[in-house]
């Protein structure tokens, strides 16, 4: 686990499984957006350092292209998403703070990240492609 917030019903995460990087987001069925979840993945990782970005640009309803994943300044996928509604879960960097969801539709705890994580940034507005490329300082 690189980053996670929320829990089984609502959340965002970034994690590695084998040689795959996953970014995920969800608002499980409730009285809000009913976003079942989107997980994007790539194996385009560099040896050594990588810059990973997840952008959620959603509102109260689920819309296409609201969820995007980037590796080293390049978009590797996009899918549907909505805003992330309030949740009681905390934030975990390099480990799982509570429960989280995974691409295989499980909700579980997992292992922490055994590498180094540097310069975590969380923005309160959605960045565009050029802003993500500017942040890629590898």
Helices and strands as residue ranges (DSSP letters): E 3-6, E 10-17, E 20-27, E 35-42, E 52-56, E 63-71, E 74-81, E 91-93, E 100-101, E 107-108, H 129-135
